[in-house]
Amino acid sequence: MASNIIVQIGSEVSEFSLKKLDRSKLYGKRRRIPLDPNNEPCTRAQLASDGSILLRSGMLAQGYFQPDGKWVKQAELQGMDGAGRPVEKEPTTLGVEQELEGPVPPEELLDLDVTSIYALENVDVNAALSKSLDAGDIYRFKFNYRADYHSETGYLVSNPTGVYCITGNPTVIGWSELGQVVETTFEEETMEDDLDFEMF
């Protein structure tokens, strides 16, 4: 079970439990299950490219191998940056107090490349923060669900149905502008009209 989100603003600390939201939890889901002639559920399988092996679900996996064919365990992998330098994993922020910044402008949240949304339950929330969220204020904090090479940004928001944490990566918008405006003019061609409109 995941630890809670703990945030601090000034000297006040607040704590929320979290539960990830997805479309199926909001709207439910339906599945189509193919049945065989005996009304038993079918399982998916595929043939290898040479047709010699039938591959069923669970028989394929992704992994990393050394040149000698040895499997490299996930724990042995090392993250690298764009310049080829090793990078260290950033620890999870769950269960650890994170500084809360804000209120921030709504445009900041609207520019977020959203990855996840969590429904929050108040565990021990400061009254002033709760009142501010109810008034529509938005707060920002560092968020990392599990140890990873990249942490995200979390935003606390509230609406009449509850308090939510929206996580993702701020987008950097690059504007394209013309370096030079080129004006194009077309010469009008004068053509003689064979029709005499006065005759109509």
PADRENSE-373153 format. One record per residue (C-alpha): x, y, z; residue in three letters; residue number from 1. Coordinates in Angstrom, 3 decimals, always signed. Example, Ala and Ser with C-alpha at 12.3 -4.5 7.8 and 13.67 -1.06 7.14 Angstrom:
<atoms>
ATOM; +12.300; -4.500; +7.800; ALA; 1
ATOM; +13.670; -1.060; +7.140; SER; 2
</atoms>
This chain:
<atoms>
ATOM; +0.000; +0.000; +0.000; MET; 1
ATOM; +1.320; +3.434; -0.964; ALA; 2
ATOM; +2.286; +5.969; +1.649; SER; 3
ATOM; +0.386; +9.225; +1.954; ASN; 4
ATOM; +1.024; +12.633; +0.415; ILE; 5
ATOM; +2.435; +14.928; +3.096; ILE; 6
ATOM; +2.810; +18.630; +2.322; VAL; 7
ATOM; +4.006; +21.556; +4.362; GLN; 8
ATOM; +3.193; +25.228; +3.907; ILE; 9
ATOM; +4.883; +27.485; +6.418; GLY; 10
ATOM; +4.905; +25.581; +9.685; SER; 11
ATOM; +1.659; +23.732; +8.952; GLU; 12
ATOM; +1.737; +20.118; +7.773; VAL; 13
ATOM; -1.145; +18.375; +6.010; SER; 14
ATOM; -1.551; +14.728; +5.048; GLU; 15
ATOM; -3.731; +13.056; +2.407; PHE; 16
ATOM; -4.258; +9.444; +1.450; SER; 17
ATOM; -4.447; +8.870; -2.301; LEU; 18
ATOM; -6.132; +6.585; -4.789; LYS; 19
ATOM; -5.404; +6.707; -8.499; LYS; 20
ATOM; -8.273; +7.570; -10.804; LEU; 21
ATOM; -8.742; +6.164; -14.276; ASP; 22
ATOM; -11.530; +6.143; -16.809; ARG; 23
ATOM; -12.821; +2.721; -15.770; SER; 24
ATOM; -13.251; +3.835; -12.151; LYS; 25
ATOM; -15.197; +6.908; -13.249; LEU; 26
ATOM; -17.360; +5.419; -15.976; TYR; 27
ATOM; -17.033; +1.655; -15.592; GLY; 28
ATOM; -15.824; -0.572; -18.393; LYS; 29
ATOM; -17.090; -3.222; -20.762; ARG; 30
ATOM; -15.183; -6.106; -22.277; ARG; 31
ATOM; -15.872; -8.176; -25.342; ARG; 32
ATOM; -14.890; -11.781; -24.710; ILE; 33
ATOM; -14.670; -14.078; -27.723; PRO; 34
ATOM; -16.117; -17.543; -27.110; LEU; 35
ATOM; -15.316; -20.850; -28.740; ASP; 36
ATOM; -18.028; -23.259; -30.030; PRO; 37
ATOM; -18.420; -24.584; -26.456; ASN; 38
ATOM; -19.004; -21.051; -25.100; ASN; 39
ATOM; -15.630; -21.084; -23.350; GLU; 40
ATOM; -13.542; -17.869; -23.358; PRO; 41
ATOM; -10.832; -17.825; -25.990; CYS; 42
ATOM; -7.254; -16.909; -25.132; THR; 43
ATOM; -5.063; -14.856; -27.415; ARG; 44
ATOM; -2.063; -16.442; -29.131; ALA; 45
ATOM; +0.140; -15.771; -32.119; GLN; 46
ATOM; +2.502; -17.729; -34.321; LEU; 47
ATOM; +6.205; -16.955; -34.494; ALA; 48
ATOM; +7.329; -15.442; -37.787; SER; 49
ATOM; +8.479; -18.845; -39.053; ASP; 50
ATOM; +5.231; -20.501; -37.960; GLY; 51
ATOM; +6.975; -23.068; -35.779; SER; 52
ATOM; +5.955; -21.864; -32.307; ILE; 53
ATOM; +2.599; -20.827; -30.882; LEU; 54
ATOM; +3.050; -17.972; -28.409; LEU; 55
ATOM; +0.398; -17.536; -25.729; ARG; 56
ATOM; -0.175; -14.619; -23.386; SER; 57
ATOM; +2.612; -14.368; -20.808; GLY; 58
ATOM; +5.226; -16.047; -22.999; MET; 59
ATOM; +6.737; -12.763; -24.219; LEU; 60
ATOM; +8.818; -10.409; -22.094; ALA; 61
ATOM; +11.117; -7.471; -22.643; GLN; 62
ATOM; +14.600; -7.587; -21.230; GLY; 63
ATOM; +18.180; -6.449; -21.597; TYR; 64
ATOM; +21.018; -8.784; -22.552; PHE; 65
ATOM; +24.785; -8.501; -22.537; GLN; 66
ATOM; +26.707; -9.347; -25.734; PRO; 67
ATOM; +27.385; -12.830; -24.345; ASP; 68
ATOM; +23.634; -13.428; -23.956; GLY; 69
ATOM; +23.468; -12.988; -20.176; LYS; 70
ATOM; +20.230; -11.482; -18.886; TRP; 71
ATOM; +20.736; -8.123; -17.121; VAL; 72
ATOM; +18.561; -7.724; -14.033; LYS; 73
ATOM; +16.488; -4.584; -13.683; GLN; 74
ATOM; +18.331; -3.655; -10.474; ALA; 75
ATOM; +21.647; -3.695; -12.357; GLU; 76
ATOM; +20.562; -1.130; -14.958; LEU; 77
ATOM; +21.994; +2.370; -14.717; GLN; 78
ATOM; +20.219; +5.477; -16.007; GLY; 79
ATOM; +22.206; +7.830; -18.246; MET; 80
ATOM; +21.583; +11.425; -19.259; ASP; 81
ATOM; +21.777; +12.808; -22.792; GLY; 82
ATOM; +25.538; +13.285; -22.489; ALA; 83
ATOM; +26.109; +9.685; -21.392; GLY; 84
ATOM; +26.732; +10.504; -17.740; ARG; 85
ATOM; +25.221; +8.282; -15.008; PRO; 86
ATOM; +22.247; +9.737; -13.143; VAL; 87
ATOM; +20.920; +8.741; -9.764; GLU; 88
ATOM; +17.328; +7.831; -9.032; LYS; 89
ATOM; +15.237; +10.399; -7.215; GLU; 90
ATOM; +13.505; +8.924; -4.155; PRO; 91
ATOM; +9.752; +8.708; -3.770; THR; 92
ATOM; +8.066; +11.733; -2.235; THR; 93
ATOM; +5.252; +9.706; -0.661; LEU; 94
ATOM; +5.465; +9.643; +3.122; GLY; 95
ATOM; +7.992; +12.509; +3.064; VAL; 96
ATOM; +7.073; +16.141; +3.741; GLU; 97
ATOM; +7.136; +18.228; +0.579; GLN; 98
ATOM; +7.116; +22.012; +0.462; GLU; 99
ATOM; +3.823; +23.331; -0.851; LEU; 100
ATOM; +4.050; +26.393; -3.116; GLU; 101
ATOM; +1.177; +28.661; -3.963; GLY; 102
ATOM; -1.435; +29.590; -4.622; PRO; 103
ATOM; -0.282; +29.366; -8.250; VAL; 104
ATOM; -2.129; +30.771; -11.285; PRO; 105
ATOM; -4.577; +28.387; -13.006; PRO; 106
ATOM; -2.680; +28.782; -16.296; GLU; 107
ATOM; +0.199; +26.830; -14.761; GLU; 108
ATOM; -2.031; +23.803; -14.238; LEU; 109
ATOM; -3.590; +24.198; -17.682; LEU; 110
ATOM; -0.104; +24.012; -19.242; ASP; 111
ATOM; +0.640; +20.716; -17.467; LEU; 112
ATOM; +1.229; +17.557; -19.495; ASP; 113
ATOM; -0.908; +15.378; -17.205; VAL; 114
ATOM; +0.209; +11.815; -16.458; THR; 115
ATOM; -2.003; +10.817; -13.487; SER; 116
ATOM; -4.878; +12.014; -11.313; ILE; 117
ATOM; -5.351; +10.904; -7.709; TYR; 118
ATOM; -8.440; +11.277; -5.533; ALA; 119
ATOM; -7.356; +12.375; -2.063; LEU; 120
ATOM; -8.855; +11.748; +1.348; GLU; 121
ATOM; -8.120; +14.087; +4.231; ASN; 122
ATOM; -6.057; +12.366; +6.922; VAL; 123
ATOM; -4.856; +15.409; +8.855; ASP; 124
ATOM; -5.351; +18.607; +6.862; VAL; 125
ATOM; -4.726; +22.133; +8.088; ASN; 126
ATOM; -7.951; +24.149; +8.248; ALA; 127
ATOM; -6.443; +27.144; +6.445; ALA; 128
ATOM; -5.244; +24.968; +3.540; LEU; 129
ATOM; -8.610; +23.232; +3.323; SER; 130
ATOM; -10.414; +26.585; +3.212; LYS; 131
ATOM; -8.029; +27.881; +0.551; SER; 132
ATOM; -8.542; +24.797; -1.639; LEU; 133
ATOM; -12.314; +25.074; -1.236; ASP; 134
ATOM; -12.055; +28.680; -2.440; ALA; 135
ATOM; -10.454; +27.472; -5.684; GLY; 136
ATOM; -6.772; +28.018; -4.942; ASP; 137
ATOM; -4.210; +25.692; -6.544; ILE; 138
ATOM; -0.946; +24.564; -4.939; TYR; 139
ATOM; +2.177; +23.005; -6.427; ARG; 140
ATOM; +4.644; +20.504; -4.939; PHE; 141
ATOM; +7.257; +17.967; -6.020; LYS; 142
ATOM; +5.776; +14.524; -6.671; PHE; 143
ATOM; +7.386; +11.156; -7.308; ASN; 144
ATOM; +5.191; +8.089; -6.773; TYR; 145
ATOM; +8.159; +5.696; -6.693; ARG; 146
ATOM; +11.940; +6.052; -6.934; ALA; 147
ATOM; +12.663; +7.052; -10.510; ASP; 148
ATOM; +15.107; +8.991; -12.647; TYR; 149
ATOM; +12.610; +11.792; -13.145; HIS; 150
ATOM; +10.252; +13.397; -10.651; SER; 151
ATOM; +7.006; +15.054; -11.661; GLU; 152
ATOM; +5.100; +18.070; -10.442; THR; 153
ATOM; +1.935; +17.636; -8.390; GLY; 154
ATOM; -0.922; +20.127; -8.032; TYR; 155
ATOM; -3.517; +20.148; -5.270; LEU; 156
ATOM; -6.965; +21.195; -6.504; VAL; 157
ATOM; -10.459; +20.949; -5.094; SER; 158
ATOM; -14.003; +20.895; -6.431; ASN; 159
ATOM; -17.386; +20.050; -4.865; PRO; 160
ATOM; -16.671; +16.309; -5.190; THR; 161
ATOM; -13.378; +16.366; -3.263; GLY; 162
ATOM; -9.668; +17.134; -3.296; VAL; 163
ATOM; -7.427; +15.867; -6.088; TYR; 164
ATOM; -3.755; +15.673; -6.949; CYS; 165
ATOM; -2.989; +16.172; -10.640; ILE; 166
ATOM; +0.540; +15.138; -11.616; THR; 167
ATOM; +2.594; +15.598; -14.750; GLY; 168
ATOM; +5.331; +17.576; -16.424; ASN; 169
ATOM; +5.153; +21.306; -17.150; PRO; 170
ATOM; +5.138; +21.933; -20.884; THR; 171
ATOM; +7.564; +24.321; -22.511; VAL; 172
ATOM; +5.869; +25.963; -25.449; ILE; 173
ATOM; +8.131; +26.949; -28.312; GLY; 174
ATOM; +6.713; +29.651; -30.511; TRP; 175
ATOM; +7.549; +29.669; -34.191; SER; 176
ATOM; +8.030; +33.073; -35.765; GLU; 177
ATOM; +9.001; +34.188; -39.205; LEU; 178
ATOM; +12.571; +35.436; -39.284; GLY; 179
ATOM; +11.729; +37.680; -42.188; GLN; 180
ATOM; +8.459; +38.596; -43.773; VAL; 181
ATOM; +8.557; +38.126; -47.509; VAL; 182
ATOM; +6.033; +40.051; -49.521; GLU; 183
ATOM; +5.043; +38.532; -52.794; THR; 184
ATOM; +3.431; +40.637; -55.474; THR; 185
ATOM; +1.822; +39.361; -58.584; PHE; 186
ATOM; +1.840; +41.360; -61.761; GLU; 187
ATOM; -1.575; +41.634; -63.257; GLU; 188
ATOM; -1.675; +40.408; -66.775; GLU; 189
ATOM; -3.688; +42.552; -69.123; THR; 190
ATOM; -5.666; +40.488; -71.524; MET; 191
ATOM; -7.860; +41.808; -74.238; GLU; 192
ATOM; -11.388; +40.623; -73.972; ASP; 193
ATOM; -12.878; +39.580; -77.235; ASP; 194
ATOM; -16.368; +40.141; -75.894; LEU; 195
ATOM; -18.072; +43.442; -76.203; ASP; 196
ATOM; -20.275; +43.697; -73.115; PHE; 197
ATOM; -22.240; +46.624; -74.525; GLU; 198
ATOM; -23.823; +44.237; -76.944; MET; 199
ATOM; -25.728; +42.524; -74.077; PHE; 200
</atoms>
